[in-house]
Amino acid sequence: MQLATREKIDNAAKLLFRMTGLMVIAILAGILLMLLWNTAAFFLKVKPFDFITGTQWNPSGSPAIYGMLPLLVSTSLVTFGAMCIAIPLGIGTASFLSDYAGKKLKSILKPAIEMLASVPSVAIGFLGIVVLGPGIAGMTGQSNGLNALNGAILLAIMSLPTIITVTQDALEGVPNAYKEASYSVGANRWQTLILVTIPAAAPGILAAIMLGVGRAIGETMTVLMATGNVSAFPKGFFHSVRTMTATIAIEMGEVPYQTTHYYGLFAIAAVLFLMTLLVNVVGEYFVNKYRKYQAA
Amino acid sequence: MNKEHIKLSATAAKLWFGTKQVLKNVTVAFPENKITALIGPSGCGKSTLLRCFNRMHDLSPDARIEGKFLLEEQNLYKGNLTATAVRRRIGMVFQQANPFPKSIYEKINYGLKINDIPKHERPAIIENALKESYIWDEVKDDLQKPATKLSGGQQQRLCIARTVALRPEVILMDEPCSALDPISTSKVEELILKLKKDYTIVIVTHNMQQAQRIADKTVFMYLGEIIEAGDTHQLFNKPQQEMTGNYVKGHFG
C-alpha cells in the first residue's frame, strides 16, 4: 500500500474515533441540558421547596400535588435496606475469596459472581414477584409481599457482584508484607483480616460500597416489579413503596406532553441524577485515593 | 562443636511449590544462643528454608512440605500445635521493614494485643523491647509518631523490637539489612550480636562480610541443598567443598 493511502486511512480512523469520543460528551451534555431545561419549566409552576418537602405525590388529583418526599424516602429506604444486607455480605464474601478460599473454589465462585452482575434486572424482578413476595407475605401474614423489604433484598443481590469484585481487588492489593508481619507475631487469619488487611484496604472498600449504592439508587425495573408501587408516604420495610425511578417509569408513558406533571417527572430525574452523581464522585474519589496508596 | 545444645533443626526437609521442588533433602541444625548465617545464591532456597520453621508456607496453598522440623523436641508440624503457637515461639524479621502506617507504639502493641497480654503490662513491655533493641533513646520522645517517619535502619530495629517484645526463643531474619545503608547496617548488626545471649538467631544474608562479622556458624546452600555447614571462620577460610570456596570468593552467585 502506498504511504499516502496509509496516512489517509490513519487520519480517517483518528477522525472517526475522535468524533465517537466527543459524541459521548455531547450526549451527556444533551441529557443534562434536557433535564435542567424541563426541570426549570417545572419550577416555574411549582416551588422547588414545596417539591422537595411535600409529603404527597398526587399529580392526577385536583388540585394536583407534587411533593416528592415520599418517593425520595422510598428510594432511600430501599437503598438503605439493600446496603444493610449487601455491605456485610459483600465484604465477607470478598474476604473469603481473597484470604480463605482455595484455588478451585475461587475459580468457580469468581465467574459465578461476575455472571450474577449480568442477569437482566427484569429477571431479578421475577424472583421478587414469584419467590420473595409470597415468602415475605407468608411470614408476615400480609396479603402480598411486594414491599420495601422485597425491593431491598433484590437490590442487595444486584449490587453484591460490584461490591464483592471491587472489595476483593482492594483486599488483594494489600501488600503481602503487611499480612506476613501480622502472621509473624502470632496473629491468625481472622485477626490479620480484621486488624490489618481490611483497614489497609479501607479506601477501596469504601469505593466498592459507593458503587453499590449508585447501582441500587438508579435501579428501576426490579423495584418497579417488587415494591408494590404505592405512592403513599412509606411507613416501613413491610409496606409498599414507590421509588423515584419507578415513578418516572410508570408515569412517563401516560403523561400528556409538556404539562406540569410531565415536567415534574424530569425534575425527579434531575434529583436522581444529582444523587447518583454525588455517590459516584465520592466513589471515584476513594478509588483514586486507593490507587495512589497502591502505587506508594 | 558437638556439645552445643541444638535449638532448632530440620531433618530430610523437602519442599515443593506446585511441581517445582525448592528444597531437596535438607538436614540442618541450629545451636542455641548462636547466630547462624544462611548463605547462597538467589533462588537456592535459603528464605524458603527459613520460612519453614515458623510455618509461613502454611499460607501458600500450593506449597507441600515433607521432613521433620524440630524446636527442641517439639515437632513443629505434628500434633495439635497451631501455626500461631509456633510463630509465638519463633519470631521473624523481614527484609522490608513493614511499612504499615501505624505509630511506633502501636506497631509493637499489635503483637501484644494479638497474644492477649494484659493491657496494664503492655507499656512496660514496649519500653523494655525498645530498650533491648537500642532504639529507645531515638524514639522515646514521641512514641505516637508514625513508624514510617523513621529511617530504614530505625524501622528495622523497630521490627526487631516488635519481635523481641513477644519473648520468642528463636528469631529468624530474612536479609534484614539488604535495604539499609552501611551505617544503619552496622547498628542492626550490633543489635543482633547483643541479642545472641537471649535468643537463637538464624539469618539469611547475601552479604559475605556480614556473615563473617556476626555469624558463629554458616550454612552454604545451593539449588535447594546444603553444600556445607560449619564454623563461620572455617567455612570462609578452609572450605571443605570446592563449590563453597568458589562461592565465598565470589567466583559465582
Interface residues (C-beta under 8 A of the other chain):
Chain A: G102 K103 P175 A177 Y178 K179 E180 A181 S182 Y183 S184 V185 G186 A187 N188 Q191 L195 V196 A200
Chain B: N54 M56 L59 P61 D62 T82 A83 T84 A85 R87 R88 G91 M92 F94 Q96 N98 P99 F100 Y110 G111 K113 I114 N115 C159 R162 T163 L166
